[in-house]
Structures are given as structure tokens and as C-alpha cells.
Amino acid sequence: MEQGVIRRTKFNLPQGFLGEVARNEREGARRGADHASERLVTRHPAIEESATPRAVAGYSLFRIPYSLQFMPLPPVYGHADALAMLAAAARAGNLSQSLLVHGPSGVGKERVALWVAQLVLCAQPGDGGPCGECRACRQIDRLEHPDVHWFFPLPRPDAATPEKLRDKLEEARGAELAARRANPHHVPQFDKAPAYFMGTIQNLQRLASMRPSVGSRKVFVVGDAEAMVPQESSPEAANAFLKLLEEPPADTTLVLTSSSPGALLPTIRSRVLPIRLLRIAVDEVAEFLVRELSMDRAEAATLAAISEGAIGRALRLTPGAGGAGALQRLREMGRDLLTAALAESEAGRFAAANAVAPSGARGEFSGALAALALWLRDLMAVAAGAPDSVAYASAADEALLRKLAGRPGVHAAGVAHAILRVQEAQELASGNVNPQLILANVLGGIRRALA
């Protein structure tokens, strides 16, 4: 059979071919192929390529040099205490089979969960955790270990039957995983609210029932597990997953992550060991941006301040997502929202809410809410007599903050209450709620807090 090379610039990922890639990965693992050098994949005919290899049943076989494929995951930033505790439990042989890694949105819960997968499957773990050098560790870093299965909420695809829905959900998961392999800093963007559907849980259960491909254990990372419950107003996906938690296979480790653990079914929470992650230091977020994204230190410091100690939130606001002026645009949006909230006219607040798209572009909307929260924190600092603590330090920004802080009714306690309203809006923005309604409500809440 003829072979060719898929160039990086031509390697597009159409729907439907990821299952073939996964099957070839498993087959390569059984044969003992060294994925560090090159990996056998199946080429879908829809992939654009100047070469014309011989087709076999509509597909063609290629070998792709590893250097042209995927980037490894960045190391875990922060959370040293949590990692040390998990490593100590693994050394003692009492690491729980079912874990719940929870904490604020964007602090790196799923990255820590993948670190746990390395800890479980590492060939030579040390006192501090996985070695990072063995084959299992390197495969997990590349998101291609056949015994590590990463699940996450996805929008519901169109499907006529439950069987087709399961297949399409698995294809969508494969496509999303491929995007994360190609770019470890990839930030998912969906037009429809993602969730866990019965088809996803059935796919997970099927994989859990199989024997490990290359090792003695398999690990499932279930990200944003709270999305199981608000699924078509029915907890059926969560109930189906509960059955797996009640009697997990002996060779299976389950690591759930959640930003809202209280939203999980109590029966699920009672069967997992909670591991809480805190926000990391702003300096660590800035260091991540400089090291991993080669960002200018001054820009990284500004972005880190907006991130609230969450790398995931910083990634959603990176200039790469919207050009060199993305940060400035978000800053201006936050300023405009604050001035609209404090305006005398209610019509101005509704106009600001209606200016937001009712669907799509949720990443930018979340960024605008984060910028609004930072403006409020700066306003609270000025109102409390600590202007040196502001993040937006331009002369025009400081002048605006002093003017707003001097308004009747604006005081530090009221601003703190307004920040809570924005945080509630940020939680709503992660679900399937109309952004215009969210914004109209939060702007009115800020006005009432500062009246």
C-alpha cells in the first residue's frame, strides 16, 4: 500500500474519521508500536491532501511523523499541596478509586485530573508524583494513551435514533480531543450549551467494561460533571453514571471534576473522595502566560489580574483569540457596562443588554463579565481608600474610578455586593441562559447595590 505524509497545514479533521484513528491507536498499542516516533492513522477521504495514496474502502493509510502531530500538555501550575497529598496517597497504596476534583472555574481541575491519570499509570513514580518520562506519562501528556479516556460535556448533535446519537457524540468527543491534542491551550467554543447525554454515559460505560489495552488499569476523567444533571430537565445521565460509581470495575479509576459540586446528585457526591483546588497566585498565572504562550510580561500581568487566579479564565481572554486588541476591547466593554449600570436611565441598561448577541460568542461575553468584575474590584479599592491596588492603572481609568467612587451611595460594602451579582451572572453564563437576560439582570442588580 502506498504511503504519504499529511502536512500540518493540510491536516483538517472532518466528522467521522476519529473513530478510525482511535481504533488504529488501540491496534498500534497492542502491536507495541512506538508512538513517540510515528503513529499509524486512517485518512478520511475528506482530508485535503495533494498526495493521492491508494484508497482502500474509502480510506487511505498514512504514517505521520510525531513532530507534525500534537503538542504535549503544559505542566500543572500551582496546587502543590493537593498534588503532594495525592502523591502521598498513591505511595501508601490508598489512593481512592473515585475522586472529585472541585474548585473555581478555570483553576486547572481537568489538568490535575490528567496528572492523577499519570500518577496511576506511571511506570516509575517518585515521591513527588509521576516521573513524566516513562512511556505512559509521555502518552498521557500527548493525550493519546489508550487507557485514559477524557469525557466532557458537548452540545447535543442532531440524531434520529439513540444509536446514532451515541455515535455522533463519540465522533464529537473525538474531534474535540483532536483539537486539544493539536493545541493544549485550546478553549472550546460552542453555540449551544454543552451537557452530558445518555449516549455519552453509555459510551463511557462501554469503555469501562472493557479490559485495559496496554496496562493493568484504565482511568476516566469526567470533566464538568455537574453538567450531567440539567440534561433535558432529567437526571437520567447522572443516574446512569451513578451505577458505574456504585460498582466500578476493579481496574478502573474515575476522576470527576466540577466547579459546582453542589449541583451533583447527593448519591454521586457520597461515593467520591473530594479534592478541593484553590485559586492559584496571580504571579503563577502570569508565569504560565509568559512561559507557555510567550506573552509579553506586562500584558501577561494585566491578563493575570483579570483571571482571578484561574489559568482557564486567562486562556479565554488571550489576545490570540481575538487579535492584539482583544484585551483592550474587553477592558472597554467592562468599563461601558459599569457606566451603564450606574446610569440614571433604566433604558441605558436595557440598551447595553440588548447590544449583546443572544447566542454564540459566549467566550467574549464571559470575558466582558470578568472585565466588569475587575472594574468593580478597582472601584471598591478606590472607595476604600486604596487606589494603589487597582489593576487598571491608566490616568483615564483612575480618573473615572475616582469620579464613580465619589457618587452618592457608592461605598466598599455596596461594591462588594455588586461583585457577587456579577459572579452569579458568570455562573449563569456557563449554562444555557440568554446573555441578554443575564446582563439586564446583573446591571440592574449593580444599580440597586450602589444606589
Backbone torsions as a table, in degrees:
resi	resn	phi	psi	omega
1	MET	NA	136.9	178.9
2	GLU	-70.4	151.3	179.6
3	GLN	-128.5	157.3	178.2
4	GLY	-150.2	-178.2	-179.8
5	VAL	-121.8	130.9	174.9
6	ILE	-87.7	120.6	-179.3
7	ARG	-75.7	153.6	-178.0
8	ARG	-56.3	-43.1	-175.1
9	THR	-72.0	-14.6	-178.4
10	LYS	-103.8	-2.6	-169.8
11	PHE	-85.4	77.0	175.9
12	ASN	-89.2	153.5	-172.8
13	LEU	-116.9	93.0	177.9
14	PRO	-76.0	163.3	175.9
15	GLN	-64.3	140.9	168.6
16	GLY	103.2	-10.4	-176.3
17	PHE	-104.8	-8.1	-175.9
18	LEU	-67.8	-32.2	177.8
19	GLY	-62.2	-37.1	177.0
20	GLU	-66.5	-39.0	177.4
21	VAL	-61.2	-45.5	-179.1
22	ALA	-61.6	-41.2	180.0
23	ARG	-64.7	-38.7	177.3
24	ASN	-67.1	-35.0	177.3
25	GLU	-61.4	-46.3	-179.4
26	ARG	-64.0	-40.4	-179.8
27	GLU	-65.6	-40.1	178.1
28	GLY	-63.3	-38.1	178.6
29	ALA	-64.4	-40.1	-179.8
30	ARG	-65.7	-34.0	-180.0
31	ARG	-79.4	-9.2	-179.0
32	GLY	80.2	23.2	-179.5
33	ALA	-65.0	145.6	179.8
34	ASP	-88.9	101.8	-178.2
35	HIS	-71.6	-8.9	-178.7
36	ALA	-71.2	-23.3	-177.6
37	SER	-100.1	-49.7	177.4
38	GLU	-157.7	158.0	-173.0
39	ARG	-134.3	135.5	-179.8
40	LEU	-79.0	125.2	177.7
41	VAL	-131.8	163.1	176.4
42	THR	-102.5	130.3	-176.4
43	ARG	-94.4	123.5	176.0
44	HIS	-77.8	141.3	-176.9
45	PRO	-64.3	-16.4	180.0
46	ALA	-77.3	-12.9	178.4
47	ILE	-71.4	128.3	179.8
48	GLU	-71.9	131.1	-180.0
49	GLU	-160.9	134.5	-177.6
50	SER	-72.0	-27.6	178.4
51	ALA	-70.9	156.1	180.0
52	THR	-126.0	72.3	178.2
53	PRO	-68.5	159.2	-179.3
54	ARG	-65.2	131.9	-179.9
55	ALA	-85.4	141.2	176.3
56	VAL	-127.9	108.0	-178.6
57	ALA	53.8	38.6	176.6
58	GLY	86.9	-2.0	-179.0
59	TYR	-126.1	163.2	178.8
60	SER	-135.2	148.6	-175.3
61	LEU	-98.8	132.2	-178.2
62	PHE	-133.1	155.8	165.8
63	ARG	-117.0	129.4	-177.1
64	ILE	-113.2	122.2	175.4
65	PRO	-56.2	138.2	-176.3
66	TYR	-59.4	-33.3	-177.3
67	SER	-61.8	-19.6	-179.7
68	LEU	-98.1	4.4	-172.0
69	GLN	-99.3	-86.4	-165.2
70	PHE	-126.2	153.6	177.5
71	MET	-97.8	141.2	179.2
72	PRO	-70.5	158.1	176.3
73	LEU	-65.6	148.7	172.6
74	PRO	-71.0	161.2	176.0
75	PRO	-66.9	166.3	175.3
76	VAL	-73.6	128.8	175.6
77	TYR	-101.9	129.1	179.9
78	GLY	77.2	-166.9	175.8
79	HIS	60.8	32.7	-176.5
80	ALA	-60.8	-40.0	-178.6
81	ASP	-65.1	-43.3	179.6
82	ALA	-64.7	-42.4	179.5
83	LEU	-64.5	-40.5	179.5
84	ALA	-63.5	-39.7	179.4
85	MET	-65.3	-42.9	179.4
86	LEU	-65.9	-41.6	179.2
87	ALA	-63.9	-39.7	178.6
88	ALA	-64.4	-39.9	178.1
89	ALA	-64.5	-39.6	178.8
90	ALA	-65.7	-40.8	178.8
91	ARG	-62.4	-37.4	-178.6
92	ALA	-79.8	-6.7	178.9
93	GLY	77.8	19.3	-179.4
94	ASN	-125.1	31.6	174.0
95	LEU	-68.8	126.8	-176.8
96	SER	-59.7	147.1	178.4
97	GLN	-75.7	-21.3	-178.9
98	SER	-132.5	118.4	-176.7
99	LEU	-119.9	151.9	171.0
100	LEU	-125.3	107.1	176.5
101	VAL	-91.5	114.1	-175.7
102	HIS	-130.2	159.8	-178.5
103	GLY	161.2	-178.0	-177.6
104	PRO	-59.3	155.1	180.0
105	SER	-61.2	134.1	173.0
106	GLY	85.8	5.8	-175.6
107	VAL	-86.1	-1.0	175.9
108	GLY	103.7	29.5	-176.8
109	LYS	-64.9	-42.5	-178.6
110	GLU	-73.0	-30.5	175.0
111	ARG	-66.5	-39.7	176.2
112	VAL	-65.5	-38.0	178.1
113	ALA	-61.5	-39.4	177.2
114	LEU	-69.4	-32.2	173.5
115	TRP	-62.9	-39.2	176.0
116	VAL	-62.5	-38.8	176.8
117	ALA	-60.3	-41.1	175.4
118	GLN	-63.3	-41.7	-179.9
119	LEU	-59.5	-40.2	-177.5
120	VAL	-72.4	-38.7	-171.9
121	LEU	-101.6	-4.7	-177.0
122	CYS	-60.0	138.2	-179.2
123	ALA	-76.3	-26.8	-176.9
124	GLN	-146.0	67.1	-179.3
125	PRO	-66.8	147.5	178.1
126	GLY	-105.1	-171.7	-179.4
127	ASP	-62.8	-30.5	-177.1
128	GLY	-91.5	-0.3	-179.5
129	GLY	129.4	-156.7	-178.2
130	PRO	-63.7	151.4	-176.1
131	CYS	-71.9	-29.8	-178.6
132	GLY	79.6	-3.1	-174.5
133	GLU	-116.3	-25.3	-177.2
134	CYS	-69.1	170.2	-176.6
135	ARG	-60.6	-43.1	-179.4
136	ALA	-61.5	-45.3	179.9
137	CYS	-61.2	-42.9	-178.8
138	ARG	-67.9	-37.7	177.9
139	GLN	-65.5	-39.9	178.4
140	ILE	-67.4	-38.1	176.3
141	ASP	-59.2	-28.7	179.8
142	ARG	-96.5	3.9	-179.5
143	LEU	57.8	40.1	179.7
144	GLU	-134.5	22.3	175.3
145	HIS	-77.3	127.0	-174.7
146	PRO	-69.1	-11.9	-179.6
147	ASP	-107.3	8.9	175.6
148	VAL	-114.9	119.1	-174.6
149	HIS	-119.1	116.9	-175.7
150	TRP	-104.2	118.0	177.9
151	PHE	-113.3	150.8	-179.4
152	PHE	-157.2	159.9	179.7
153	PRO	-65.1	145.5	178.4
154	LEU	-137.1	154.1	173.9
155	PRO	-64.7	151.6	-179.9
156	ARG	-73.5	120.9	176.5
157	PRO	-79.7	162.8	176.3
158	ASP	-76.5	125.6	-179.8
159	ALA	-153.6	138.8	-175.7
160	ALA	-82.5	-27.4	-176.3
161	THR	-132.1	158.8	177.1
162	PRO	-58.3	-34.8	179.4
163	GLU	-65.8	-44.0	178.6
164	LYS	-66.8	-34.7	177.7
165	LEU	-63.3	-43.4	178.0
166	ARG	-59.5	-44.7	-178.6
167	ASP	-64.3	-43.4	-177.8
168	LYS	-69.2	-35.9	176.8
169	LEU	-64.8	-38.9	178.6
170	GLU	-69.5	-37.3	175.0
171	GLU	-62.4	-43.6	179.6
172	ALA	-64.0	-39.7	176.9
173	ARG	-63.1	-41.8	178.0
174	GLY	-62.3	-41.6	179.0
175	ALA	-65.0	-40.8	178.7
176	GLU	-66.5	-39.8	176.9
177	LEU	-63.3	-39.3	178.3
178	ALA	-62.4	-39.5	177.3
179	ALA	-64.6	-37.4	179.4
180	ARG	-73.2	-30.9	174.3
181	ARG	-66.7	-44.3	-177.8
182	ALA	-67.8	-29.8	-179.8
183	ASN	-143.4	100.7	-178.0
184	PRO	-63.9	-11.6	177.4
185	HIS	-101.0	13.6	-179.1
186	HIS	-58.1	133.8	177.1
187	VAL	-113.1	113.6	-178.4
188	PRO	-61.5	141.2	176.1
189	GLN	-131.2	119.8	-179.0
190	PHE	-123.5	141.2	175.5
191	ASP	-77.5	-29.9	178.0
192	LYS	-109.5	152.4	-177.5
193	ALA	-65.4	129.7	178.5
194	PRO	-78.8	155.7	179.0
195	ALA	-159.2	172.9	170.9
196	TYR	-98.0	128.3	179.1
197	PHE	-111.8	165.0	-179.1
198	MET	-55.6	-37.4	179.6
199	GLY	-60.8	-38.6	178.4
200	THR	-64.5	-46.5	-179.1
201	ILE	-65.8	-35.8	176.4
202	GLN	-65.0	-38.5	175.3
203	ASN	-62.9	-40.9	178.8
204	LEU	-63.9	-44.9	-179.8
205	GLN	-62.1	-38.3	179.2
206	ARG	-62.8	-45.0	178.9
207	LEU	-66.0	-36.5	-179.5
208	ALA	-66.3	-27.8	-178.9
209	SER	-79.0	-12.0	-178.6
210	MET	-87.0	157.0	176.9
211	ARG	-75.5	153.4	175.1
212	PRO	-58.3	147.5	-176.8
213	SER	-77.7	-43.1	-172.8
214	VAL	-127.6	-19.5	-176.2
215	GLY	-121.1	-160.6	-179.6
216	SER	-98.0	-10.4	-179.2
217	ARG	-139.2	162.8	171.3
218	LYS	-129.9	150.3	-174.6
219	VAL	-125.3	134.0	176.3
220	PHE	-114.6	123.6	172.9
221	VAL	-102.3	118.5	-177.2
222	VAL	-114.0	94.8	-175.7
223	GLY	-78.7	149.6	178.3
224	ASP	49.0	52.9	-174.0
225	ALA	-62.8	-21.9	179.6
226	GLU	-64.4	-17.3	179.7
227	ALA	-73.6	-3.0	175.6
228	MET	-69.2	-34.0	-168.6
229	VAL	-79.0	-51.7	-175.7
230	PRO	-77.9	53.4	-175.2
231	GLN	-107.9	103.4	-177.5
232	GLU	53.8	37.8	-179.6
233	SER	54.4	31.4	-178.4
234	SER	-140.6	137.2	178.5
235	PRO	-89.4	23.1	-173.8
236	GLU	-63.0	-36.5	178.6
237	ALA	-65.5	-41.9	178.8
238	ALA	-65.6	-38.6	178.6
239	ASN	-65.9	-38.3	177.9
240	ALA	-65.8	-39.6	178.4
241	PHE	-68.2	-32.2	179.3
242	LEU	-59.3	-35.7	179.2
243	LYS	-61.1	-38.2	177.3
244	LEU	-68.4	-39.4	178.7
245	LEU	-65.7	-34.5	-178.0
246	GLU	-68.0	-37.4	-179.4
247	GLU	-136.9	69.5	180.0
248	PRO	-71.4	146.7	174.5
249	PRO	-57.0	147.6	-175.5
250	ALA	-62.7	-23.6	-177.0
251	ASP	-97.2	19.3	-172.4
252	THR	-122.0	133.2	171.9
253	THR	-112.9	131.5	-179.6
254	LEU	-113.6	126.1	178.3
255	VAL	-123.3	106.8	177.4
256	LEU	-92.6	151.0	171.3
257	THR	-127.9	150.7	-179.4
258	SER	-159.9	137.8	171.2
259	SER	-90.1	-13.7	179.7
260	SER	-135.2	72.1	-176.0
261	PRO	-60.8	-25.9	178.2
262	GLY	-65.3	-18.3	178.7
263	ALA	-80.1	-14.1	178.3
264	LEU	-72.1	153.9	174.9
265	LEU	-59.7	137.8	178.0
266	PRO	-55.1	-32.9	179.1
267	THR	-68.8	-26.7	174.8
268	ILE	-76.2	-45.7	-178.8
269	ARG	-60.5	-33.2	-177.1
270	SER	-73.4	-11.4	-176.2
271	ARG	-109.6	10.1	179.9
272	VAL	-128.0	151.2	175.4
273	LEU	-89.4	117.6	-177.4
274	PRO	-76.8	136.4	173.9
275	ILE	-125.2	110.4	-176.3
276	ARG	-92.3	130.8	174.1
277	LEU	-105.9	137.5	178.0
278	LEU	-98.8	168.8	173.4
279	ARG	-63.7	144.5	179.6
280	ILE	-91.2	167.1	-178.1
281	ALA	-64.2	144.3	178.7
282	VAL	-58.4	-35.9	178.6
283	ASP	-62.6	-34.4	178.6
284	GLU	-70.7	-36.1	174.8
285	VAL	-62.8	-44.5	179.0
286	ALA	-62.3	-40.2	179.2
287	GLU	-64.1	-39.2	175.6
288	PHE	-58.6	-47.0	-177.1
289	LEU	-63.7	-37.5	179.9
290	VAL	-71.8	-47.7	-175.4
291	ARG	-73.4	-45.8	-172.1
292	GLU	-87.9	-30.6	-177.3
293	LEU	-112.4	1.4	179.8
294	SER	54.7	39.5	-178.3
295	MET	-83.9	146.4	174.6
296	ASP	-58.4	140.1	-173.6
297	ARG	-63.2	-37.5	179.8
298	ALA	-66.5	-43.7	178.3
299	GLU	-66.2	-39.3	178.9
300	ALA	-62.2	-38.7	-179.9
301	ALA	-64.9	-40.3	178.2
302	THR	-65.2	-45.1	-179.4
303	LEU	-66.1	-39.0	179.0
304	ALA	-62.8	-36.3	179.2
305	ALA	-64.6	-36.3	178.9
306	ILE	-72.8	-26.7	-171.0
307	SER	-70.0	-18.5	-177.9
308	GLU	59.4	39.2	176.9
309	GLY	72.8	26.2	-178.7
310	ALA	-130.1	112.6	-179.4
311	ILE	-62.4	-39.1	179.4
312	GLY	-59.0	-39.8	177.4
313	ARG	-67.8	-38.7	177.4
314	ALA	-62.1	-40.0	-179.8
315	LEU	-63.1	-33.9	178.9
316	ARG	-69.9	-15.2	-176.9
317	LEU	-111.0	7.5	-176.3
318	THR	-64.9	145.4	178.4
319	PRO	-59.2	-28.3	180.0
320	GLY	-59.1	-23.8	179.9
321	ALA	-78.7	-16.2	-177.1
322	GLY	-151.2	18.5	179.2
323	GLY	92.9	175.8	-173.4
324	ALA	-62.9	-25.4	-176.9
325	GLY	-96.0	13.9	-175.4
326	ALA	-61.9	-44.9	-179.1
327	LEU	-64.7	-43.2	179.3
328	GLN	-62.8	-39.7	179.9
329	ARG	-64.0	-43.1	178.6
330	LEU	-64.9	-39.6	178.4
331	ARG	-61.0	-43.1	179.0
332	GLU	-67.6	-36.7	176.9
333	MET	-63.1	-43.5	178.1
334	GLY	-61.7	-41.5	177.9
335	ARG	-62.9	-45.3	-178.5
336	ASP	-64.6	-36.5	178.4
337	LEU	-66.7	-39.0	179.4
338	LEU	-65.9	-44.3	179.9
339	THR	-67.3	-34.5	176.4
340	ALA	-66.0	-39.2	-179.9
341	ALA	-64.0	-34.9	-176.3
342	LEU	-91.6	-0.9	-179.6
343	ALA	-68.6	152.4	179.2
344	GLU	-68.8	-33.4	-174.0
345	SER	-83.9	126.0	174.7
346	GLU	-68.3	-28.0	179.1
347	ALA	-61.5	-35.1	178.5
348	GLY	-64.1	-36.8	178.9
349	ARG	-68.6	-41.0	178.2
350	PHE	-67.2	-35.4	178.1
351	ALA	-64.8	-40.4	178.1
352	ALA	-64.6	-39.1	178.8
353	ALA	-67.2	-41.4	-178.9
354	ASN	-70.0	-18.5	178.8
355	ALA	-73.5	-13.9	179.0
356	VAL	-85.4	139.9	178.3
357	ALA	-62.8	137.5	-178.1
358	PRO	-70.6	-16.6	177.7
359	SER	-154.2	163.3	-178.2
360	GLY	74.5	171.7	177.4
361	ALA	51.0	36.5	-177.8
362	ARG	-68.0	-25.5	177.4
363	GLY	-62.9	-43.4	179.1
364	GLU	-68.5	-38.2	178.6
365	PHE	-63.6	-44.2	176.5
366	SER	-61.9	-37.8	177.1
367	GLY	-64.5	-38.1	178.2
368	ALA	-65.3	-39.6	176.5
369	LEU	-64.3	-39.4	178.1
370	ALA	-64.1	-40.7	178.3
371	ALA	-65.9	-38.5	176.9
372	LEU	-62.1	-42.5	178.5
373	ALA	-61.7	-37.6	-179.8
374	LEU	-69.9	-38.4	175.5
375	TRP	-60.8	-39.9	178.9
376	LEU	-66.4	-38.7	177.5
377	ARG	-64.8	-39.2	176.3
378	ASP	-64.7	-39.3	178.3
379	LEU	-63.6	-39.8	178.3
380	MET	-64.0	-38.8	179.0
381	ALA	-63.5	-43.2	-180.0
382	VAL	-67.8	-42.2	180.0
383	ALA	-65.0	-27.6	179.7
384	ALA	-89.2	2.0	178.9
385	GLY	82.4	26.8	179.4
386	ALA	-128.2	62.6	-176.3
387	PRO	-65.3	-19.0	179.6
388	ASP	-70.6	-10.5	-176.8
389	SER	-92.8	2.4	-175.7
390	VAL	-73.9	151.4	178.2
391	ALA	-88.9	-36.0	178.0
392	TYR	-92.2	103.3	-167.2
393	ALA	-110.7	16.4	177.5
394	SER	-71.4	159.7	-178.3
395	ALA	-61.4	-40.4	-179.9
396	ALA	-66.9	-39.1	178.7
397	ASP	-63.9	-45.9	-179.0
398	GLU	-63.0	-38.7	178.8
399	ALA	-64.1	-42.7	178.9
400	LEU	-64.4	-43.0	-179.0
401	LEU	-63.9	-40.7	178.2
402	ARG	-64.6	-38.6	179.3
403	LYS	-65.1	-44.5	-179.5
404	LEU	-68.5	-37.1	-179.8
405	ALA	-67.3	-23.5	179.5
406	GLY	-85.0	-2.5	179.6
407	ARG	-70.4	147.6	175.5
408	PRO	-60.9	136.5	177.7
409	GLY	90.7	-10.8	179.5
410	VAL	-90.0	115.8	177.0
411	HIS	-145.8	165.3	-171.4
412	ALA	-59.0	-41.2	-178.4
413	ALA	-64.9	-41.1	178.9
414	GLY	-65.9	-38.0	178.4
415	VAL	-66.0	-38.2	176.9
416	ALA	-60.1	-40.1	177.2
417	HIS	-65.0	-38.4	178.2
418	ALA	-64.3	-37.3	177.9
419	ILE	-63.0	-37.7	176.9
420	LEU	-62.2	-36.9	178.4
421	ARG	-64.7	-38.3	178.9
422	VAL	-68.0	-39.5	178.2
423	GLN	-62.5	-38.4	175.1
424	GLU	-63.0	-40.1	178.5
425	ALA	-64.5	-37.2	178.6
426	GLN	-63.4	-37.3	176.3
427	GLU	-65.4	-42.7	178.6
428	LEU	-64.7	-34.5	-177.6
429	ALA	-66.0	-22.4	178.7
430	SER	-79.3	-8.3	179.4
431	GLY	-109.0	-167.7	-175.9
432	ASN	-92.9	60.2	179.4
433	VAL	-115.9	137.8	-178.6
434	ASN	-58.8	122.5	-179.4
435	PRO	-58.8	-32.1	179.4
436	GLN	-65.1	-41.2	177.7
437	LEU	-67.0	-40.4	178.3
438	ILE	-59.1	-46.8	-174.7
439	LEU	-70.0	-40.5	178.0
440	ALA	-59.8	-39.7	-179.0
441	ASN	-69.9	-44.5	-175.8
442	VAL	-71.3	-36.3	178.6
443	LEU	-65.9	-39.1	175.3
444	GLY	-65.5	-37.5	178.5
445	GLY	-65.9	-38.0	176.7
446	ILE	-65.0	-42.3	-180.0
447	ARG	-60.6	-44.2	-179.1
448	ARG	-67.2	-35.4	179.8
449	ALA	-68.3	-27.2	-174.3
450	LEU	-113.4	14.0	-179.2
451	ALA	-74.0	NA	NA
